[in-house]
Amino acid sequence: MINKQNISRDEIAEAMKNEFGFNRRLCLDIVNDILHIIIDGLQSDKKVKIHNFGTFKLTYKNSRIGRNPKTKEEYKISSRNVISFKASKILLRYINGNIDE
């Protein structure tokens, strides 16, 4: 199991290799395919739900005026797309120790 705050695709693939015994290249391809499926789903449907894990949602934010809290200087924040993630109830229960592995 990977016990780090930030993990790379290679580290996920390595963990899959150790868990399932597939070759490293196949595991990396699987990780990349999953991430591409999520990205494609966000681009086409603006929402990707992974059962018992959570939902990724793409939202458009309009431009607005922001302010530097230290200098109080105003500047324009450009319009952009942002991605949010909402964990499923099952994932939240697991994280909070209320469900068995």
Sequence and secondary structure as in RCSB ss.txt:
>XXXX:A:sequence
MINKQNISRDEIAEAMKNEFGFNRRLCLDIVNDILHIIIDGLQSDKKVKIHNFGTFKLTYKNSRIGRNPKTKEEY
KISSRNVISFKASKILLRYINGNIDE
>XXXX:A:secstr
    SS  HHHHHHHHHHHH   HHHHHHHHHHHHHHHHHHHHHHSEEEETTTEEEEEEEE  EEEE TTT  EE
EE  EEEEEEEE HHHHHHHTT S  
